[in-house]
Amino acid sequence: MAKVTRDDVARLAGTSTAVVSYVINDGPRPVAPATKERVLAAIQELGYRPDRVAQAMASRRTDLIGLVVPDARQPFFAEMAHAVEQAAAERGKMVLVGNSDYLDGREVHYLRAFLGMRVSGLILISQGPSERAATEIDAWDARVVLLHRRPEAIDDVAVVLDDTGGAQLATRHLLEHGHEYVACLGGVDSTPPQGDPVTDHVEGWQRAMAEAGRSTEGRLFQAPYNRYDTYLLALELLAGEDRPTALFCSTDDQAIGVLRAARELGLEVPQDLAVIGFDNVKEAALTDPPLTTVGSHREAMAKAAVDLVLDDSLRVPGARGGGITGKGRVRQFPSGLVVRRSCGCPTPSGGPR
């Protein structure tokens, strides 16, 4: 059976192949509703399937968006990747996901692979400041949007959260419960000094403590980002004589590890230890007790990143990475406290998810 072509569709619909192309691609020129219906009916009758590979070769772009994340096994990145996928699907695009595993070499590997596939754009949740990644992006003259993190080395359009303000909210809230001080679980030795959300969380904690006239000396602890290793660290921290009564964790995964360690040591949360996390992953509502955390409008951030990758009207021609108009190169979304019971509040509240 001969392959159905665009010419066949045009003959049956009584139009030109250009009009068929406009209908299939939803532009760039408008098509009258009646004509569009005839084309769609002809496509259905003939069983025509567009050759996406040929289209990509002609336009030098595919219907794909590349997404690089540090570790999709972590709930926050998994939920963010899902939000990006949903936003891309609404625009008729598919998402390719690569895990950098917090390794510079793997991040560069996926940048090269996705850009070589002629993706429509790339959304990058970078593991840290990477000169190699910046060089790769420049070499391809790629349309790139940074999401969640904005490393100094990569000066592209970014969609980020008010991480510092969110951490301040969390720390103030714990202090308002009457604790003498609030300890903080930050990142690890390799956490970048700038452009990293966890670094901003620590800064927000420090600001809130300074505002309250409380010392931070000896009250900041380095911790892995995952719950398993944080659980082991928390067993030692909470077993000491000078254990904190309130703890702000830079990620929900850290906080979940802390809750497990507290239970194992016979500590009651929040009576003996108040805990607040950051990210508002869905699992935070299911911990025992439910975890108070800092939340973000994740779906809105993902949609903004996809829109910036795809929409020429939002970008400045000739600017590195495409630029964006109006509001500067960084779009910052607000954060908010999602109150549950781990902080000591008896009645949970609403909040951004």
Backbone hydrogen bonds in HBPLUS format (Angstrom, degrees):
<---DONOR---> <-ACCEPTOR-->    atom                        ^
c    i                          cat <-CA-CA->   ^        H-A-AA   ^      H-
h    n   atom  resd res      DA  || num        DHA   H-A  angle D-A-AA Bond
n    s   type  num  typ     dist DA aas  dist angle  dist       angle   num
A0008-ASP N   A0005-THR O   3.14 MM   3  5.24 121.8  2.49  95.1 108.6     1
A0009-VAL N   A0005-THR O   3.29 MM   4  6.73 155.2  2.36 145.1 150.7     2
A0010-ALA N   A0006-ARG O   2.98 MM   4  6.24 160.0  2.02 148.9 154.3     3
A0011-ARG N   A0007-ASP O   2.94 MM   4  6.20 160.0  1.98 152.7 157.2     4
A0012-LEU N   A0008-ASP O   3.07 MM   4  6.31 166.3  2.09 151.4 154.8     5
A0013-ALA N   A0009-VAL O   2.92 MM   4  6.07 156.0  1.98 150.7 157.8     6
A0014-GLY N   A0010-ALA O   2.82 MM   4  5.76 120.6  2.18 139.1 153.7     7
A0015-THR N   A0010-ALA O   2.96 MM   5  4.96 159.2  2.00 141.5 145.5     8
A0014-GLY N   A0011-ARG O   3.30 MM   3  5.09 141.3  2.46  91.8 102.6     9
A0020-VAL N   A0016-SER O   3.24 MM   4  6.63 157.0  2.30 144.4 150.4    10
A0021-SER N   A0017-THR O   2.95 MM   4  6.20 152.3  2.02 143.8 151.3    11
A0022-TYR N   A0018-ALA O   2.91 MM   4  6.29 150.5  2.00 146.1 154.3    12
A0023-VAL N   A0019-VAL O   3.00 MM   4  6.31 153.5  2.08 150.6 157.1    13
A0024-ILE N   A0020-VAL O   2.99 MM   4  6.24 167.3  2.00 153.6 156.8    14
A0025-ASN N   A0021-SER O   2.91 MM   4  5.98 162.8  1.94 152.6 157.3    15
A0026-ASP N   A0022-TYR O   2.85 MM   4  5.45 107.4  2.39 131.2 145.0    16
A0027-GLY N   A0022-TYR O   2.84 MM   5  4.56 152.1  1.92 131.0 138.7    17
A0026-ASP N   A0023-VAL O   3.34 MM   3  5.05 154.4  2.41  94.6 102.0    18
A0036-LYS N   A0032-ALA O   2.86 MM   4  6.09 162.4  1.89 162.5 168.5    19
A0037-GLU N   A0033-PRO O   2.95 MM   4  6.19 152.5  2.03 146.9 153.7    20
A0038-ARG N   A0034-ALA O   3.13 MM   4  6.45 153.8  2.20 144.4 150.7    21
A0039-VAL N   A0035-THR O   3.01 MM   4  6.33 158.5  2.05 153.5 159.0    22
A0040-LEU N   A0036-LYS O   2.94 MM   4  6.17 166.1  1.96 153.0 156.7    23
A0041-ALA N   A0037-GLU O   2.89 MM   4  6.04 153.2  1.96 145.9 153.7    24
A0042-ALA N   A0038-ARG O   2.96 MM   4  6.16 152.8  2.04 144.1 151.3    25
A0043-ILE N   A0039-VAL O   2.91 MM   4  6.19 157.0  1.97 151.6 158.1    26
A0044-GLN N   A0040-LEU O   2.98 MM   4  6.19 156.0  2.04 143.7 149.9    27
A0045-GLU N   A0041-ALA O   2.88 MM   4  6.08 161.1  1.91 148.9 154.2    28
A0046-LEU N   A0042-ALA O   2.94 MM   4  5.99 163.9  1.97 151.1 154.9    29
A0047-GLY N   A0043-ILE O   2.90 MM   4  5.69 126.7  2.19 135.4 148.4    30
A0048-TYR N   A0043-ILE O   3.11 MM   5  5.10 145.8  2.23 138.2 145.2    31
A0055-GLN N   A0051-ASP O   3.04 MM   4  6.34 157.7  2.09 150.4 157.4    32
A0056-ALA N   A0052-ARG O   2.89 MM   4  6.06 156.8  1.95 145.9 151.8    33
A0057-MET N   A0053-VAL O   2.96 MM   4  6.26 154.9  2.03 148.9 155.6    34
A0058-ALA N   A0054-ALA O   2.99 MM   4  6.21 153.2  2.07 147.1 154.1    35
A0059-SER N   A0055-GLN O   2.94 MM   4  6.13 162.0  1.97 153.5 158.1    36
A0060-ARG N   A0056-ALA O   2.64 MM   4  5.28 124.4  1.94 139.6 153.0    37
A0062-THR N   A0118-ARG O   2.89 MM  56  6.00 137.5  2.07 163.6 166.1    38
A0094-MET N   A0063-ASP O   2.94 MM  31  6.34 161.1  1.98 160.2 166.1    39
A0120-SER N   A0064-LEU O   2.69 MM  56  5.74 152.3  1.76 162.0 169.0    40
A0065-ILE N   A0094-MET O   2.78 MM  29  6.16 144.6  1.90 155.6 167.4    41
A0096-LEU N   A0065-ILE O   2.90 MM  31  6.21 159.8  1.94 153.4 159.3    42
A0066-GLY N   A0121-GLY O   3.04 MM  55  6.43 160.6  2.08 158.5 158.3    43
A0123-ILE N   A0066-GLY O   2.76 MM  57  6.09 169.2  1.77 162.1 163.4    44
A0067-LEU N   A0096-LEU O   2.75 MM  29  5.93 147.6  1.85 170.9 177.4    45
A0098-GLY N   A0067-LEU O   2.92 MM  31  6.36 152.1  2.00 158.0 164.5    46
A0068-VAL N   A0123-ILE O   3.07 MM  55  6.60 154.9  2.14 158.1 166.0    47
A0125-ILE N   A0068-VAL O   2.84 MM  57  5.85 166.5  1.86 165.8 170.2    48
A0069-VAL N   A0098-GLY O   2.95 MM  29  6.34 160.6  1.99 166.8 172.7    49
A0100-SER N   A0069-VAL O   2.81 MM  31  6.12 163.3  1.84 155.2 161.0    50
A0101-ASP N   A0070-PRO O   2.73 MM  31  4.96 128.3  2.00 136.7 144.5    51
A0074-GLN N   A0071-ASP O   3.13 MM   3  5.89 158.3  2.18 120.1 125.0    52
A0078-ALA N   A0074-GLN O   2.98 MM   4  6.16 158.1  2.03 158.8 165.4    53
A0079-GLU N   A0075-PRO O   2.89 MM   4  6.04 162.3  1.92 155.2 158.8    54
A0080-MET N   A0076-PHE O   2.92 MM   4  6.13 152.8  1.99 146.9 155.2    55
A0081-ALA N   A0077-PHE O   2.86 MM   4  5.95 158.8  1.91 144.0 149.8    56
A0082-HIS N   A0078-ALA O   3.03 MM   4  6.25 153.5  2.10 142.9 150.0    57
A0083-ALA N   A0079-GLU O   3.02 MM   4  6.23 152.6  2.10 141.5 148.7    58
A0084-VAL N   A0080-MET O   2.96 MM   4  6.27 154.1  2.03 150.5 157.2    59
A0085-GLU N   A0081-ALA O   2.94 MM   4  6.18 158.2  1.98 147.2 153.5    60
A0086-GLN N   A0082-HIS O   2.95 MM   4  6.21 156.3  2.00 149.2 155.0    61
A0087-ALA N   A0083-ALA O   3.02 MM   4  6.23 162.4  2.05 146.7 151.4    62
A0088-ALA N   A0084-VAL O   2.84 MM   4  6.03 156.7  1.90 151.6 158.4    63
A0089-ALA N   A0085-GLU O   2.91 MM   4  6.08 155.2  1.97 146.7 153.3    64
A0090-GLU N   A0086-GLN O   3.18 MM   4  6.45 147.7  2.29 144.6 152.1    65
A0091-ARG N   A0088-ALA O   2.89 MM   3  5.13 141.8  2.04 103.3 115.3    66
A0093-LYS N   A0088-ALA O   2.92 MM   5  5.02 166.6  1.94 138.4 136.0    67
A0092-GLY N   A0089-ALA O   3.00 MM   3  4.88 163.1  2.02 105.3 108.5    68
A0103-LEU N   A0100-SER O   2.96 MM   3  5.54 156.1  2.02 116.4 123.3    69
A0107-GLU N   A0103-LEU O   3.05 MM   4  6.32 156.1  2.11 152.9 160.1    70
A0108-VAL N   A0104-ASP O   3.04 MM   4  6.31 164.1  2.06 154.7 158.0    71
A0109-HIS N   A0105-GLY O   2.95 MM   4  6.15 149.2  2.05 139.5 148.7    72
A0110-TYR N   A0106-ARG O   3.06 MM   4  6.34 159.6  2.10 150.9 153.4    73
A0111-LEU N   A0107-GLU O   2.98 MM   4  6.26 155.3  2.04 148.7 156.5    74
A0112-ARG N   A0108-VAL O   2.96 MM   4  6.17 168.3  1.97 155.9 157.4    75
A0113-ALA N   A0109-HIS O   2.98 MM   4  6.18 162.1  2.01 146.7 152.3    76
A0114-PHE N   A0110-TYR O   2.87 MM   4  5.88 175.4  1.87 153.4 155.0    77
A0115-LEU N   A0111-LEU O   2.96 MM   4  5.93 164.5  1.98 149.8 155.0    78
A0116-GLY N   A0112-ARG O   2.87 MM   4  5.79 146.9  1.98 140.1 149.7    79
A0117-MET N   A0113-ALA O   3.15 MM   4  6.39 126.9  2.44 134.9 147.7    80
A0117-MET N   A0114-PHE O   3.07 MM   3  5.08 136.4  2.27  96.2 108.6    81
A0118-ARG N   A0115-LEU O   3.04 MM   3  5.17 158.3  2.09 106.8 111.6    82
A0122-LEU N   A0143-ARG O   2.97 MM  21  6.30 155.1  2.03 159.3 166.3    83
A0145-VAL N   A0122-LEU O   2.92 MM  23  6.38 155.2  1.98 159.9 167.9    84
A0124-LEU N   A0145-VAL O   2.93 MM  21  6.25 159.8  1.97 151.2 157.7    85
A0147-LEU N   A0124-LEU O   3.07 MM  23  5.96 160.5  2.10 134.3 137.0    86
A0134-ALA N   A0130-SER O   3.12 MM   4  6.37 160.4  2.16 145.8 151.1    87
A0135-THR N   A0131-GLU O   2.94 MM   4  6.15 157.2  1.99 148.5 154.4    88
A0136-GLU N   A0132-ARG O   2.99 MM   4  6.21 154.7  2.05 145.9 152.7    89
A0137-ILE N   A0133-ALA O   2.97 MM   4  6.22 160.2  2.01 153.1 157.8    90
A0138-ASP N   A0134-ALA O   3.03 MM   4  6.26 161.4  2.06 148.6 153.6    91
A0139-ALA N   A0135-THR O   2.96 MM   4  6.15 153.8  2.03 145.5 152.8    92
A0140-TRP N   A0136-GLU O   3.24 MM   4  6.52 146.7  2.36 146.1 153.0    93
A0141-ASP N   A0137-ILE O   3.07 MM   4  6.08 119.5  2.45 138.5 154.3    94
A0142-ALA N   A0137-ILE O   3.38 MM   5  5.68 165.5  2.40 150.7 154.5    95
A0141-ASP N   A0138-ASP O   3.14 MM   3  5.00 143.7  2.27  96.0 106.9    96
A0146-LEU N   A0157-VAL O   2.73 MM  11  6.08 168.6  1.74 161.4 161.1    97
A0159-VAL N   A0146-LEU O   2.77 MM  13  6.18 150.8  1.85 154.6 163.3    98
A0148-HIS N   A0159-VAL O   2.91 MM  11  6.26 154.6  1.98 165.1 163.8    99
A0150-ARG N   A0195-GLY O   3.14 MM  45  4.83 152.6  2.22 140.2 144.9   100
A0154-ILE N   A0151-PRO O   3.26 MM   3  5.65 147.2  2.37 107.9 116.3   101
A0158-ALA N   A0329-ARG O   2.99 MM 171  6.43 161.4  2.02 160.2 165.7   102
A0331-ARG N   A0158-ALA O   2.86 MM 173  6.21 166.4  1.88 154.9 158.7   103
A0160-VAL N   A0331-ARG O   2.87 MM 171  6.20 158.6  1.92 153.5 160.8   104
A0333-PHE N   A0160-VAL O   2.82 MM 173  6.26 156.8  1.87 147.5 153.7   105
A0163-ASP N   A0161-LEU O   2.79 MM   2  5.38 126.5  2.08 110.1  93.3   106
A0162-ASP N   A0333-PHE O   2.85 MM 171  6.01 137.6  2.03 172.9 173.2   107
A0166-GLY N   A0162-ASP O   3.08 MM   4  6.23 153.6  2.15 144.0 151.6   108
A0167-ALA N   A0163-ASP O   3.06 MM   4  6.25 158.1  2.11 148.6 153.5   109
A0168-GLN N   A0164-THR O   3.05 MM   4  6.32 151.8  2.13 147.2 155.3   110
A0169-LEU N   A0165-GLY O   3.03 MM   4  6.31 157.6  2.08 147.3 152.7   111
A0170-ALA N   A0166-GLY O   3.09 MM   4  6.38 160.7  2.13 148.8 153.2   112
A0171-THR N   A0167-ALA O   2.98 MM   4  6.18 165.7  2.00 151.4 154.9   113
A0172-ARG N   A0168-GLN O   2.90 MM   4  6.01 170.9  1.91 157.4 160.3   114
A0173-HIS N   A0169-LEU O   3.00 MM   4  6.10 155.5  2.06 145.0 152.1   115
A0174-LEU N   A0170-ALA O   3.16 MM   4  6.47 155.8  2.22 146.9 152.2   116
A0175-LEU N   A0171-THR O   3.00 MM   4  6.29 160.9  2.04 153.5 159.0   117
A0176-GLU N   A0172-ARG O   2.86 MM   4  6.08 148.5  1.96 149.4 158.4   118
A0177-HIS N   A0174-LEU O   3.07 MM   3  5.24 146.0  2.19 100.7 110.9   119
A0178-GLY N   A0175-LEU O   2.92 MM   3  5.43 157.3  1.97 116.1 119.9   120
A0183-ALA N   A0246-ALA O   3.03 MM  63  6.26 165.7  2.05 150.7 146.3   121
A0248-PHE N   A0183-ALA O   2.88 MM  65  6.23 169.0  1.89 155.3 156.4   122
A0184-CYS N   A0219-ARG O   2.91 MM  35  6.33 158.2  1.95 165.4 170.2   123
A0221-PHE N   A0184-CYS O   2.87 MM  37  6.18 165.6  1.89 166.9 171.8   124
A0185-LEU N   A0248-PHE O   2.92 MM  63  6.35 158.0  1.97 156.0 160.7   125
A0250-SER N   A0185-LEU O   3.16 MM  65  5.99 142.8  2.31 149.5 157.9   126
A0186-GLY N   A0221-PHE O   2.85 MM  35  6.00 157.7  1.90 153.3 160.8   127
A0223-ALA N   A0187-GLY O   2.90 MM  36  5.24 139.4  2.07 121.1 130.3   128
A0191-THR N   A0188-VAL O   3.01 MM   3  5.43 167.2  2.03 117.8 121.5   129
A0200-ASP N   A0196-ASP O   3.14 MM   4  6.51 152.5  2.22 149.6 157.7   130
A0200-ASP N   A0197-PRO O   3.03 MM   3  4.96 113.5  2.48  92.4 108.7   131
A0201-HIS N   A0197-PRO O   2.79 MM   4  6.15 142.4  1.93 146.6 158.5   132
A0202-VAL N   A0198-VAL O   3.01 MM   4  6.32 158.5  2.05 151.7 155.7   133
A0203-GLU N   A0199-THR O   3.04 MM   4  6.33 153.8  2.11 142.1 149.7   134
A0204-GLY N   A0200-ASP O   2.88 MM   4  6.13 156.4  1.94 148.2 153.9   135
A0205-TRP N   A0201-HIS O   2.98 MM   4  6.25 157.0  2.03 149.3 155.3   136
A0206-GLN N   A0202-VAL O   2.92 MM   4  6.17 159.2  1.96 150.5 156.1   137
A0207-ARG N   A0203-GLU O   2.92 MM   4  6.18 155.3  1.98 149.3 155.9   138
A0208-ALA N   A0204-GLY O   3.05 MM   4  6.27 164.5  2.08 149.6 153.2   139
A0209-MET N   A0205-TRP O   2.99 MM   4  6.19 159.9  2.04 150.7 156.5   140
A0210-ALA N   A0206-GLN O   2.93 MM   4  6.09 156.8  1.99 147.1 153.4   141
A0211-GLU N   A0207-ARG O   2.89 MM   4  6.13 158.3  1.94 151.6 157.6   142
A0212-ALA N   A0208-ALA O   3.15 MM   4  6.36 143.9  2.29 139.9 148.7   143
A0214-ARG N   A0209-MET O   2.84 MM   5  5.06 169.1  1.85 154.8 150.9   144
A0213-GLY N   A0210-ALA O   2.97 MM   3  4.91 156.2  2.03 102.1 109.5   145
A0219-ARG N   A0216-THR O   3.07 MM   3  5.28 159.4  2.11 132.6 129.3   146
A0230-THR N   A0226-ASN O   3.25 MM   4  6.30 154.8  2.31 145.3 152.7   147
A0231-TYR N   A0227-ARG O   2.87 MM   4  5.88 146.3  1.99 139.5 147.7   148
A0233-LEU N   A0229-ASP O   3.10 MM   4  6.44 158.2  2.15 147.1 153.0   149
A0234-ALA N   A0230-THR O   2.76 MM   4  5.95 162.1  1.79 155.2 160.3   150
A0235-LEU N   A0231-TYR O   3.06 MM   4  6.28 142.8  2.20 142.7 151.5   151
A0236-GLU N   A0233-LEU O   3.11 MM   3  5.50 126.4  2.41 105.4 117.4   152
A0237-LEU N   A0233-LEU O   3.00 MM   4  6.31 166.5  2.02 152.6 156.9   153
A0238-LEU N   A0234-ALA O   2.84 MM   4  5.72 170.9  1.85 150.6 153.2   154
A0274-ALA N   A0245-THR O   2.84 MM  29  6.20 163.7  1.87 140.9 142.7   155
A0247-LEU N   A0274-ALA O   2.85 MM  27  6.20 150.2  1.94 153.1 162.5   156
A0276-ILE N   A0247-LEU O   3.13 MM  29  6.59 152.7  2.21 160.6 164.2   157
A0249-CYS N   A0276-ILE O   2.85 MM  27  6.12 174.5  1.85 170.3 172.2   158
A0255-ALA N   A0251-THR O   3.18 MM   4  6.51 160.6  2.22 143.3 148.5   159
A0252-ASP N   A0278-PHE O   2.88 MM  26  5.11 118.5  2.27 148.9 136.1   160
A0256-ILE N   A0252-ASP O   2.82 MM   4  6.09 153.7  1.89 155.5 162.0   161
A0257-GLY N   A0253-ASP O   3.16 MM   4  6.42 154.7  2.23 144.5 150.5   162
A0258-VAL N   A0254-GLN O   2.97 MM   4  6.33 148.9  2.07 148.3 157.8   163
A0259-LEU N   A0255-ALA O   2.91 MM   4  6.22 157.4  1.96 151.8 157.1   164
A0260-ARG N   A0256-ILE O   3.18 MM   4  6.43 155.8  2.24 145.2 150.7   165
A0261-ALA N   A0257-GLY O   3.11 MM   4  6.36 158.5  2.16 145.7 151.3   166
A0262-ALA N   A0258-VAL O   2.87 MM   4  6.09 161.5  1.90 157.8 162.7   167
A0263-ARG N   A0259-LEU O   3.08 MM   4  6.26 161.7  2.12 146.2 150.6   168
A0264-GLU N   A0260-ARG O   3.08 MM   4  6.31 157.8  2.13 146.6 152.7   169
A0265-LEU N   A0261-ALA O   3.00 MM   4  6.24 141.3  2.15 145.1 155.5   170
A0267-LEU N   A0262-ALA O   2.87 MM   5  5.03 156.7  1.93 156.3 150.5   171
A0266-GLY N   A0263-ARG O   3.13 MM   3  5.15 159.4  2.17 103.3 109.4   172
A0272-ASP N   A0268-GLU O   2.65 MM   4  5.10 154.3  1.71 140.8 150.2   173
A0273-LEU N   A0268-GLU O   3.23 MM   5  6.56 140.9  2.39 150.8 155.2   174
A0275-VAL N   A0342-SER O   2.95 MM  67  5.44 162.1  1.98 127.7 132.2   175
A0277-GLY N   A0292-THR O   2.95 MM  15  6.41 160.0  1.99 147.5 150.6   176
A0279-ASP N   A0294-VAL O   2.83 MM  15  5.64 164.2  1.85 153.6 158.2   177
A0284-ALA N   A0281-VAL O   2.96 MM   3  5.60 156.4  2.02 120.0 127.0   178
A0285-ALA N   A0282-LYS O   3.30 MM   3  6.11 155.1  2.37 119.3 123.4   179
A0286-LEU N   A0283-GLU O   2.93 MM   3  5.25 155.3  1.99 111.1 119.3   180
A0291-LEU N   A0284-ALA O   2.90 MM   7  5.12 161.0  1.93 161.1 156.8   181
A0342-SER N   A0290-PRO O   3.05 MM  52  6.01 138.3  2.23 167.1 170.2   182
A0293-THR N   A0338-VAL O   3.08 MM  45  5.34 158.4  2.13 142.8 147.7   183
A0338-VAL N   A0293-THR O   2.76 MM  45  5.34 174.7  1.76 172.7 172.4   184
A0295-GLY N   A0336-GLY O   2.76 MM  41  5.41 163.8  1.78 171.0 167.9   185
A0336-GLY N   A0295-GLY O   3.09 MM  41  5.41 157.7  2.15 145.8 151.1   186
A0301-MET N   A0297-HIS O   3.02 MM   4  6.34 154.0  2.09 153.4 161.6   187
A0302-ALA N   A0298-ARG O   2.92 MM   4  6.18 160.7  1.96 153.1 158.1   188
A0303-LYS N   A0299-GLU O   2.93 MM   4  6.13 158.8  1.98 146.1 152.0   189
A0304-ALA N   A0300-ALA O   2.96 MM   4  6.11 156.4  2.02 144.0 150.4   190
A0305-ALA N   A0301-MET O   3.00 MM   4  6.26 156.0  2.05 147.6 153.8   191
A0306-VAL N   A0302-ALA O   2.99 MM   4  6.28 162.1  2.03 152.4 156.6   192
A0307-ASP N   A0303-LYS O   2.84 MM   4  6.02 164.4  1.86 153.1 157.9   193
A0308-LEU N   A0304-ALA O   2.93 MM   4  6.08 158.4  1.98 147.2 152.8   194
A0309-VAL N   A0305-ALA O   3.04 MM   4  6.25 145.9  2.16 142.3 151.4   195
A0310-LEU N   A0306-VAL O   3.05 MM   4  6.25 149.4  2.15 149.1 156.8   196
A0311-ASP N   A0307-ASP O   2.79 MM   4  5.56 163.6  1.82 157.1 160.3   197
A0314-LEU N   A0311-ASP O   3.25 MM   3  5.67 156.6  2.31 108.4 114.8   198
A0315-ARG N   A0312-ASP O   3.09 MM   3  5.33 166.1  2.11 113.2 117.2   199
A0325-THR N   A0314-LEU O   2.97 MM  11  5.63 144.2  2.10 125.8 131.5   200
A0316-VAL N   A0322-GLY O   2.61 MM   6  5.55 126.1  1.89 145.3 163.1   201
A0319-ALA N   A0316-VAL O   3.19 MM   3  5.78 166.2  2.21 136.0 139.2   202
A0322-GLY N   A0319-ALA O   2.79 MM   3  4.85 155.8  1.85 128.5 127.1   203
A0327-LYS N   A0325-THR O   2.91 MM   2  6.12 129.8  2.17 115.3 100.1   204
A0349-SER N   A0339-VAL O   2.89 MM  10  5.14 153.8  1.96 135.5 140.6   205
A0344-GLY N   A0341-ARG O   3.17 MM   3  5.48 151.3  2.26 109.5 117.5   206
